[in-house]
Amino acid sequence: MDGNDEQKRGDDTPVIGAGPNEFSRRTFLQTMGISAAAGALADGADAQSARGPIDRVPIMGPGPVDVRLHVNGTLLHASVEPATTLLETLRMEHGLTGTKEVCDRGACGGCSVLVNGRLVASCMMLAVDAEGASITTIEGFAEGDVLDPIQEAFIRHDALQCGFCTPGLIVAVRALLNDIPRPTLDEIKRGLAGNLCRCGTYTNVFNAVLDASGQQPVRDQGGTA
């Protein structure tokens, strides 16, 4: 068999041109793999060189850390464990118990607050992550004895029973009206889908939102006013 004939290795890989310059599919694939890996490493090194040194993230803990929270227009200080949630800090450190702890897994909306105007489940946010942010809780809605229009609408339409979900709902309504000043009924339902009311006062809540947004209450599809 001459040097151009195909032979077999012990591992059954075809070999073309046996001899010192023999070349197989396995050799080809291995060579390509090594070349690709080398190229990736070189690209990574170039990219890292372009970025410069990796930024260092401050390490907090393991002991308590000081956090500053701007809550309802007031700067509040607290010393908390790094794993303490914003909900726990508001309730336990600052006595703002209007924000409710219910499911403690971000599924019910009872702990809703506004963080820089954005609706947030405070049980799912660490207090250290809210450092320096502007936070609004249900206690920040009324001005003295003057209730927020949303709160007044909830009272007019009897949009609460036990009241446990009410603070979170009102906060969620504010976030909704900030984005959509005159929402449709469908938009209201979608906007409040993350807030659970175990008493089932949804129809009255929806009508309260329509009222607070300057619209006429409507009848639900089930016929209830």
C-alpha positions as CSV (number, residue, x, y, z in Angstrom):
1,M,0.0,0.0,0.0
2,D,1.6,3.3,-1.0
3,G,1.6,6.6,0.9
4,N,-1.6,7.8,-0.8
5,D,-3.7,4.8,0.2
6,E,-6.1,5.0,3.2
7,Q,-5.0,2.9,6.2
8,K,-6.6,2.3,9.6
9,R,-5.3,3.2,13.0
10,G,-5.8,1.1,16.0
11,D,-8.8,3.3,16.9
12,D,-10.4,2.8,13.4
13,T,-9.8,6.5,12.5
14,P,-9.0,6.7,8.8
15,V,-5.5,7.9,8.1
16,I,-4.6,9.6,4.8
17,G,-1.0,9.4,3.6
18,A,0.6,7.2,6.3
19,G,4.0,8.3,7.3
20,P,5.5,11.2,9.2
21,N,3.0,13.7,7.8
22,E,-0.1,11.5,8.4
23,F,-3.3,13.5,9.0
24,S,-6.7,12.2,10.4
25,R,-10.1,13.6,11.1
26,R,-9.4,13.4,14.8
27,T,-6.1,15.3,14.4
28,F,-8.0,17.9,12.4
29,L,-10.7,18.4,15.0
30,Q,-8.3,18.4,17.8
31,T,-6.2,21.1,16.1
32,M,-9.3,23.2,15.3
33,G,-10.4,22.9,19.0
34,I,-7.0,24.0,20.3
35,S,-6.9,26.9,17.8
36,A,-10.4,28.1,18.8
37,A,-9.6,27.9,22.5
38,A,-6.3,29.9,22.0
39,G,-8.2,32.5,20.0
40,A,-10.9,32.8,22.7
41,L,-8.3,33.3,25.4
42,A,-6.5,35.9,23.4
43,D,-9.7,37.8,22.7
44,G,-10.6,37.6,26.4
45,A,-7.2,39.0,27.4
46,D,-7.5,41.8,24.9
47,A,-11.0,42.7,26.1
48,Q,-9.9,42.7,29.8
49,S,-6.9,44.9,28.9
50,A,-9.3,47.3,27.2
51,R,-11.5,47.4,30.3
52,G,-8.8,47.9,32.7
53,P,-8.7,46.4,36.3
54,I,-12.0,44.8,37.5
55,D,-14.0,47.1,39.6
56,R,-14.1,46.2,43.2
57,V,-17.6,45.8,44.8
58,P,-17.7,47.0,48.4
59,I,-18.2,44.1,50.8
60,M,-20.9,44.6,53.5
61,G,-21.1,42.5,56.6
62,P,-21.0,40.0,58.1
63,G,-22.0,42.3,61.0
64,P,-24.7,45.1,60.9
65,V,-24.2,47.9,58.4
66,D,-25.6,51.4,58.4
67,V,-28.1,52.3,55.8
68,R,-29.8,55.6,55.0
69,L,-33.3,55.6,53.6
70,H,-35.2,58.5,52.3
71,V,-38.7,57.5,53.4
72,N,-41.7,59.8,52.8
73,G,-39.4,62.8,52.5
74,T,-37.5,62.1,55.7
75,L,-34.0,60.7,55.9
76,L,-33.9,57.7,58.2
77,H,-30.9,55.8,59.5
78,A,-30.8,52.2,60.6
79,S,-28.1,49.6,61.5
80,V,-29.2,46.3,60.0
81,E,-27.8,42.9,59.0
82,P,-26.9,42.8,55.3
83,A,-29.7,40.2,54.7
84,T,-32.4,42.4,56.2
85,T,-35.2,43.2,53.7
86,L,-36.5,46.7,53.1
87,L,-39.9,45.4,54.5
88,E,-38.3,44.4,57.8
89,T,-36.4,47.6,58.1
90,L,-39.5,49.8,57.5
91,R,-41.6,47.8,60.0
92,M,-39.1,46.9,62.7
93,E,-36.6,49.7,62.6
94,H,-38.8,52.6,61.8
95,G,-42.3,51.6,62.9
96,L,-43.9,52.0,59.5
97,T,-46.3,49.1,59.9
98,G,-48.7,50.2,57.2
99,T,-46.6,48.1,54.8
100,K,-47.8,44.6,55.5
101,E,-45.9,41.3,55.7
102,V,-48.1,38.6,54.2
103,C,-46.6,36.0,51.9
104,D,-43.0,37.2,52.3
105,R,-42.2,35.9,48.7
106,G,-43.3,38.8,46.5
107,A,-46.6,37.1,45.5
108,C,-49.4,39.0,47.2
109,G,-48.6,42.8,46.9
110,G,-49.3,43.4,50.6
111,C,-45.8,44.9,51.1
112,S,-45.9,47.2,48.1
113,V,-44.0,50.5,48.3
114,L,-42.7,53.0,45.7
115,V,-38.9,53.1,45.3
116,N,-37.9,56.0,43.1
117,G,-41.5,56.0,41.8
118,R,-41.4,52.3,40.8
119,L,-43.7,49.7,42.4
120,V,-41.6,47.3,44.5
121,A,-42.4,44.3,46.7
122,S,-40.4,45.4,49.7
123,C,-40.1,41.8,51.0
124,M,-38.0,41.0,48.0
125,M,-35.6,44.0,48.2
126,L,-32.7,44.2,50.7
127,A,-32.5,47.4,52.7
128,V,-28.9,47.9,51.6
129,D,-30.1,48.0,48.0
130,A,-32.4,50.8,48.8
131,E,-29.6,53.0,50.2
132,G,-30.2,56.6,49.1
133,A,-33.3,55.8,47.2
134,S,-36.6,57.8,47.5
135,I,-39.2,55.5,49.2
136,T,-42.9,56.1,49.6
137,T,-45.0,54.0,51.9
138,I,-48.7,54.2,52.6
139,E,-47.9,56.5,55.6
140,G,-46.7,59.1,53.0
141,F,-49.9,59.4,51.1
142,A,-52.0,61.6,53.5
143,E,-51.0,65.1,54.4
144,G,-51.9,65.5,58.0
145,D,-55.7,64.8,58.3
146,V,-56.2,65.2,54.5
147,L,-56.3,61.9,52.8
148,D,-55.0,61.2,49.3
149,P,-57.7,61.1,46.6
150,I,-57.1,57.4,46.2
151,Q,-57.7,56.8,49.9
152,E,-60.9,58.8,49.7
153,A,-62.1,56.9,46.7
154,F,-61.5,53.6,48.5
155,I,-63.7,54.8,51.4
156,R,-66.5,56.0,49.1
157,H,-66.7,52.7,47.3
158,D,-66.2,50.5,50.4
159,A,-63.1,49.0,48.7
160,L,-61.9,47.3,51.8
161,Q,-63.1,44.8,54.3
162,C,-60.4,43.4,56.7
163,G,-58.1,46.1,55.3
164,F,-54.9,44.0,55.4
165,C,-54.3,44.3,51.6
166,T,-55.5,47.9,51.4
167,P,-52.2,49.7,51.9
168,G,-50.5,47.7,49.1
169,L,-53.4,48.2,46.8
170,I,-53.4,51.9,47.3
171,V,-49.7,52.1,46.6
172,A,-50.2,50.0,43.5
173,V,-53.0,52.2,42.3
174,R,-50.7,55.3,42.7
175,A,-48.1,53.6,40.5
176,L,-50.7,52.7,38.0
177,L,-52.2,56.2,37.8
178,N,-48.7,57.7,37.6
179,D,-48.2,55.7,34.4
180,I,-51.8,55.8,33.1
181,P,-53.8,58.8,34.5
182,R,-57.1,57.5,33.1
183,P,-56.9,53.7,32.8
184,T,-59.6,51.6,31.3
185,L,-61.2,48.8,33.4
186,D,-59.0,46.2,31.7
187,E,-55.9,48.3,32.4
188,I,-56.9,48.6,36.0
189,K,-57.3,44.8,36.3
190,R,-53.9,44.2,34.7
191,G,-52.2,46.9,36.8
192,L,-53.5,45.4,40.1
193,A,-53.0,41.8,39.1
194,G,-50.1,41.4,41.5
195,N,-52.2,42.4,44.6
196,L,-54.4,39.8,46.2
197,C,-57.5,40.6,48.2
198,R,-58.6,37.6,50.2
199,C,-61.9,39.3,51.0
200,G,-62.7,39.6,47.3
201,T,-63.5,43.3,47.1
202,Y,-62.1,43.6,43.6
203,T,-65.1,45.2,42.0
204,N,-65.2,48.0,44.5
205,V,-61.5,48.5,44.2
206,F,-61.8,48.8,40.4
207,N,-64.6,51.4,40.8
208,A,-62.5,53.3,43.4
209,V,-59.7,53.5,40.9
210,L,-62.0,54.8,38.1
211,D,-63.4,57.4,40.6
212,A,-59.9,58.5,41.7
213,S,-58.9,58.9,38.0
214,G,-62.0,61.1,37.3
215,Q,-64.0,58.5,35.6
216,Q,-67.5,57.0,36.2
217,P,-67.7,53.7,38.0
218,V,-69.0,50.9,35.9
219,R,-70.7,47.6,36.4
220,D,-68.7,44.5,36.4
221,Q,-69.4,41.8,33.8
222,G,-71.1,39.8,36.6
223,G,-73.7,42.6,36.9
224,T,-72.4,44.0,40.3
225,A,-72.2,47.8,40.6
